[in-house]
């Protein structure tokens, strides 16, 4: 998601530079920034999910140990 927004934004920035269109350049920059933030969000969610799975694994180990 974020990577595509970044790419589209960079294309708009470049098009704005070629056409000497400040509005398009600004729009592209904003879209690229949005994409970077979405990428960071996706990355953070993936890390959180990995930590959640790790915690679940430790919980299962604890439950097994308690049953013994």
N, CA, C and O of each residue as an XYZ file, in Angstrom:
272
protein
N       0.825     -1.181      0.000
C       0.000      0.000      0.000
C       0.876      1.253      0.000
O       0.794      2.058     -0.928
N       1.696      1.426      1.005
C       2.514      2.612      1.113
C       3.524      2.757     -0.001
O       3.810      3.866     -0.452
N       4.064      1.637     -0.446
C       5.071      1.678     -1.506
C       4.459      2.215     -2.797
O       5.096      2.988     -3.512
N       3.251      1.815     -3.091
C       2.588      2.283     -4.310
C       2.290      3.786     -4.222
O       2.454      4.511     -5.202
N       1.857      4.244     -3.054
C       1.599      5.675     -2.874
C       2.877      6.471     -3.068
O       2.878      7.526     -3.704
N       3.968      5.952     -2.512
C       5.255      6.627     -2.678
C       5.619      6.728     -4.158
O       6.014      7.791     -4.637
N       5.484      5.635     -4.863
C       5.851      5.608     -6.283
C       4.990      6.577     -7.082
O       5.501      7.335     -7.907
N       3.677      6.552     -6.835
C       2.787      7.463     -7.560
C       3.138      8.915     -7.250
O       3.115      9.772     -8.134
N       3.458      9.179     -6.004
C       3.820     10.530     -5.611
C       5.094     11.002     -6.291
O       5.183     12.146     -6.736
N       6.077     10.116     -6.367
C       7.334     10.481     -7.012
C       7.139     10.746     -8.500
O       7.776     11.631     -9.070
N       6.253      9.971     -9.123
C       5.956     10.194    -10.543
C       5.312     11.568    -10.723
O       5.664     12.310    -11.640
N       4.369     11.902     -9.845
C       3.715     13.209     -9.921
C       4.725     14.330     -9.688
O       4.693     15.359    -10.363
N       5.626     14.116     -8.720
C       6.657     15.126     -8.465
C       7.501     15.361     -9.712
O       7.758     16.503    -10.094
N       7.925     14.280    -10.338
C       8.755     14.381    -11.539
C       7.983     15.050    -12.679
O       8.524     15.891    -13.398
N       6.729     14.670    -12.834
C       5.905     15.276    -13.890
C       5.735     16.769    -13.630
O       5.785     17.581    -14.553
N       5.535     17.117    -12.369
C       5.402     18.521    -12.017
C       6.669     19.303    -12.288
O       6.618     20.458    -12.710
N       7.808     18.670    -12.045
C       9.089     19.321    -12.311
C       9.280     19.523    -13.814
O       9.719     20.584    -14.256
N       8.947     18.499    -14.587
C       9.089     18.606    -16.043
C       8.161     19.664    -16.640
O       8.533     20.400    -17.554
N       6.950     19.719    -16.101
C       5.952     20.649    -16.632
C       6.027     22.023    -15.948
O       5.259     22.929    -16.273
N       6.951     22.162    -15.009
C       7.080     23.394    -14.219
C       5.746     23.750    -13.559
O       5.302     24.898    -13.570
N       5.121     22.703    -12.978
C       3.814     22.830    -12.333
C       4.005     22.625    -10.823
O       4.091     21.497    -10.339
N       4.067     23.745    -10.098
C       4.304     23.665     -8.650
C       3.207     22.913     -7.908
O       3.485     22.196     -6.947
N       1.959     23.076     -8.352
C       0.843     22.394     -7.685
C       0.982     20.877     -7.818
O       0.770     20.152     -6.846
N       1.334     20.395     -8.997
C       1.498     18.959     -9.210
C       2.697     18.439     -8.424
O       2.657     17.350     -7.851
N       3.758     19.233     -8.407
C       4.953     18.852     -7.649
C       4.619     18.737     -6.159
O       5.031     17.786     -5.495
N       3.872     19.711     -5.643
C       3.487     19.706     -4.229
C       2.561     18.533     -3.919
O       2.707     17.871     -2.891
N       1.611     18.283     -4.813
C       0.705     17.139     -4.636
C       1.493     15.830     -4.614
O       1.237     14.959     -3.782
N       2.435     15.699     -5.516
C       3.252     14.493     -5.571
C       4.086     14.315     -4.316
O       4.216     13.203     -3.804
N       4.646     15.397     -3.825
C       5.457     15.330     -2.602
C       4.598     14.878     -1.423
O       5.008     14.030     -0.632
N       3.403     15.457     -1.319
C       2.484     15.078     -0.236
C       2.087     13.606     -0.342
O       2.017     12.905      0.668
N       1.830     13.145     -1.552
C       1.443     11.750     -1.753
C       2.600     10.818     -1.406
O       2.386      9.762     -0.810
N       3.817     11.198     -1.771
C       4.980     10.378     -1.434
C       5.172     10.321      0.079
O       5.481      9.263      0.627
N       4.990     11.459      0.754
C       5.087     11.485      2.221
C       4.038     10.574      2.850
O       4.329      9.833      3.790
N       2.823     10.635      2.326
C       1.744      9.770      2.822
C       2.136      8.304      2.654
O       1.933      7.493      3.557
N       2.691      7.974      1.507
C       3.124      6.607      1.255
C       4.189      6.140      2.228
O       4.157      5.004      2.700
N       5.140      7.028      2.528
C       6.188      6.675      3.504
C       5.577      6.369      4.864
O       5.966      5.405      5.523
N       4.618      7.192      5.283
C       3.971      6.973      6.580
C       3.147      5.686      6.588
O       3.133      4.964      7.584
N       2.463      5.400      5.485
C       1.699      4.148      5.399
C       2.639      2.947      5.468
O       2.316      1.935      6.090
N       3.798      3.062      4.828
C       4.771      1.976      4.871
C       5.233      1.753      6.307
O       5.324      0.613      6.763
N       5.523      2.840      7.020
C       5.944      2.719      8.421
C       4.855      2.057      9.259
O       5.142      1.231     10.125
N       3.603      2.428      8.994
C       2.477      1.853      9.719
C       2.379      0.344      9.451
O       2.209     -0.447     10.379
N       2.485     -0.042      8.184
C       2.426     -1.462      7.826
C       3.556     -2.235      8.500
O       3.356     -3.346      8.991
N       4.734     -1.639      8.516
C       5.893     -2.273      9.135
C       5.665     -2.445     10.642
O       5.968     -3.500     11.199
N       5.136     -1.420     11.293
C       4.869     -1.487     12.728
C       3.822     -2.554     13.043
O       3.949     -3.285     14.025
N       2.790     -2.638     12.208
C       1.758     -3.666     12.421
C       2.344     -5.075     12.276
O       1.996     -5.978     13.036
N       3.227     -5.253     11.307
C       3.852     -6.559     11.108
C       4.699     -6.934     12.321
O       4.682     -8.082     12.764
N       5.431     -5.974     12.850
C       6.251     -6.230     14.046
C       5.368     -6.563     15.238
O       5.671     -7.477     16.005
N       4.279     -5.823     15.394
C       3.365     -6.084     16.505
C       2.763     -7.479     16.390
O       2.625     -8.187     17.387
N       2.408     -7.867     15.171
C       1.841     -9.204     14.949
C       2.862    -10.288     15.306
O       2.512    -11.308     15.900
N       4.124    -10.059     14.941
C       5.180    -11.023     15.258
C       5.351    -11.146     16.771
O       5.528    -12.250     17.286
N       5.298    -10.020     17.486
C       5.416    -10.055     18.945
C       4.225    -10.782     19.567
O       4.375    -11.519     20.541
N       3.054    -10.566     18.998
C       1.852    -11.229     19.490
C       1.976    -12.749     19.343
O       1.642    -13.497     20.262
N       2.453    -13.192     18.192
C       2.624    -14.633     17.959
C       3.657    -15.220     18.920
O       3.487    -16.323     19.439
N       4.727    -14.463     19.145
C       5.770    -14.918     20.059
C       5.213    -15.045     21.480
O       5.514    -16.009     22.184
N       4.407    -14.078     21.891
C       3.795    -14.129     23.214
C       2.856    -15.326     23.328
O       2.824    -15.992     24.363
N       2.092    -15.601     22.272
C       1.200    -16.760     22.271
C       1.989    -18.059     22.410
O       1.565    -18.978     23.110
N       3.130    -18.130     21.744
C       3.969    -19.320     21.834
C       4.452    -19.527     23.272
O       4.437    -20.646     23.786
N       4.881    -18.435     23.916
C       5.352    -18.541     25.292
C       4.217    -18.919     26.237
O       4.423    -19.653     27.203
N       3.031    -18.420     25.956
C       1.877    -18.758     26.773
C       1.568    -20.256     26.656
O       1.267    -20.902     27.659
N       1.638    -20.807     25.447
C       1.404    -22.232     25.257
C       2.445    -23.063     25.997
O       2.127    -24.082     26.610
N       3.705    -22.605     25.929
C       4.778    -23.321     26.643
C       4.495    -23.332     28.136
O       4.682    -24.343     28.813
N       4.037    -22.177     28.641
C       3.737    -22.066     30.067
C       2.593    -23.005     30.439
O       2.650    -23.681     31.466
N       1.561    -23.046     29.609
C       0.413    -23.917     29.889
C       0.838    -25.383     29.900
O       0.400    -26.152     30.755
N       1.685    -25.766     28.960
C       2.175    -27.146     28.915
C       2.992    -27.473     30.163
O       2.880    -28.565     30.718
N       3.807    -26.528     30.595
C       4.637    -26.742     31.785
C       3.765    -26.888     33.030
O       4.059    -27.688     33.918
N       2.694    -26.107     33.080
C       1.789    -26.173     34.232
C       1.024    -27.495     34.288
O       0.664    -27.962     35.368
N       0.774    -28.100     33.116
C       0.050    -29.367     33.055
C       0.912    -30.533     33.535
O       0.391    -31.562     33.964
N       2.206    -30.368     33.461
C       3.126    -31.469     33.831
C       3.247    -31.633     35.302
O       3.976    -32.509     35.768
